[in-house]
């Protein structure tokens, strides 16, 4: 946009703001009875209009308060899409996945407290779905890839 167009835009924005300010000042100077009469002459219900404005303002306030929640929800959905898009080569058999999870957590004990509650530390009560979910989370964190590389290095050295 050229400088001339930008200046024209600013002038128009300033003129618009001046008109709105003048309208607000005029409205504030008029008594309530006159406003009600003018609204009725225009076939408008002042109470319905007031309720509409009230609803609009409440919704705007709610939207403002929930802006961080919406941003977090969007970020969460994006991360889920990223995890789902990342190919993870997990063993086909549930027992092999359970063994892989045990091996990874043995190498990274700090991850165990992050992923598993005390009741599931023995892995026996974890469902196959829970084991798979833990492995997917570890892969998303890059821990599973690092553990696979370490295992390959150890096999190569043996």
C-alpha positions in Angstrom: 0.0 0.0 0.0 1.4 3.4 -0.9 2.1 6.1 1.6 -0.8 8.2 0.2 -3.3 5.4 0.6 -2.0 4.8 4.2 -2.5 8.5 5.0 -6.0 8.4 3.5 -6.8 5.3 5.6 -5.6 7.1 8.8 -7.7 10.2 7.9 -10.8 8.0 7.3 -10.2 6.1 10.6 -9.8 9.4 12.4 -13.0 10.8 10.8 -14.9 7.6 11.7 -13.7 7.8 15.3 -14.7 11.5 15.5 -18.2 10.7 14.2 -18.6 7.8 16.8 -17.4 10.1 19.6 -19.8 12.8 18.6 -22.7 10.2 18.5 -21.7 9.0 21.9 -21.6 12.5 23.3 -24.9 13.3 21.8 -26.5 10.2 23.2 -25.1 10.9 26.7 -26.5 14.5 26.6 -30.1 13.2 25.8 -32.3 12.2 28.7 -33.7 8.6 28.9 -37.3 9.5 28.1 -36.3 11.1 24.8 -34.2 8.0 23.8 -37.1 5.7 24.6 -39.5 7.9 22.5 -37.1 7.9 19.6 -36.7 4.1 19.8 -40.4 3.6 19.8 -40.9 5.9 16.9 -38.4 3.8 15.0 -40.5 0.7 15.9 -37.8 -0.7 18.1 -38.2 -2.1 21.6 -35.7 -0.4 23.8 -35.7 -3.2 26.3 -35.1 -5.8 23.6 -32.3 -3.7 22.2 -30.8 -3.3 25.7 -31.0 -7.1 26.2 -29.3 -7.7 22.8 -26.5 -5.3 23.8 -26.2 -7.0 27.2 -25.9 -10.4 25.6 -23.4 -9.2 23.1 -21.2 -7.6 25.8 -21.4 -10.8 28.0 -20.4 -12.9 25.1 -17.5 -10.6 24.2 -16.3 -10.7 27.9 -16.6 -14.5 27.9 -14.7 -14.8 24.7 -12.0 -12.6 26.1 -11.7 -14.6 29.3 -11.5 -17.9 27.3 -8.9 -16.7 24.8 -6.1 -18.6 26.5 -8.2 -21.7 26.8 -9.0 -21.6 23.0 -5.3 -21.1 22.2 -4.3 -24.0 24.4 -7.0 -26.2 22.8 -5.8 -25.3 19.3 -2.2 -26.1 20.3 -3.3 -29.4 21.8 -5.1 -30.4 18.7 -2.1 -29.5 16.6 0.2 -31.6 18.7 -2.1 -34.5 18.5 -2.1 -34.1 14.7 1.7 -34.0 14.8 1.9 -37.2 16.9 -0.6 -39.0 14.6 1.3 -37.9 11.5 4.7 -39.2 12.9 5.2 -42.8 11.8 6.1 -45.1 14.7 7.4 -48.6 14.1 6.2 -50.5 17.1 6.3 -54.3 17.5 3.3 -56.2 16.3 2.9 -58.4 19.3 1.6 -56.9 22.6 4.3 -58.8 24.6 7.0 -57.4 22.5 5.6 -53.8 23.0 5.5 -54.5 26.7 9.2 -55.7 26.6 10.2 -52.6 24.6 8.5 -50.3 27.1 10.2 -52.0 30.0 13.6 -51.7 28.3 13.1 -48.0 27.5 12.0 -47.2 31.1 14.9 -49.2 32.5 17.3 -47.0 30.5 15.3 -43.8 31.4 13.9 -44.3 34.9 12.8 -40.6 35.1 10.3 -41.3 32.3 8.7 -44.0 34.4 7.4 -41.5 37.0 6.2 -39.2 34.2 4.2 -41.9 32.4 3.1 -44.4 35.0 1.2 -44.1 38.2 2.3 -46.1 41.2 -0.3 -48.7 40.7 1.0 -49.6 37.2 4.8 -49.8 37.9 4.8 -53.5 37.5 3.3 -53.4 34.0 1.1 -56.4 34.7 -2.0 -54.2 35.2 -1.3 -52.0 32.2 -3.6 -52.8 29.3 -2.1 -53.4 25.8 -3.6 -50.1 24.8 -1.9 -48.3 27.7 1.5 -49.8 26.8 1.0 -48.7 23.2 0.0 -45.2 24.3 3.1 -44.9 26.5 5.3 -46.0 23.6 3.7 -43.4 21.3 4.2 -40.7 23.9 7.8 -41.7 24.3 8.3 -41.6 20.5 6.8 -38.2 20.4 9.3 -37.0 23.0 12.1 -38.6 21.0 13.0 -41.1 23.8 11.9 -44.1 21.9 14.1 -43.2 18.9 17.1 -42.6 21.1 16.5 -45.9 22.9 16.4 -47.7 19.5 19.6 -46.1 18.4 21.3 -47.0 21.7 20.1 -50.7 21.3 21.4 -50.8 17.8 24.8 -49.4 18.9 25.1 -52.0 21.6 24.2 -54.8 19.2 26.8 -53.4 16.8 29.5 -53.4 19.5 28.7 -56.9 20.7 
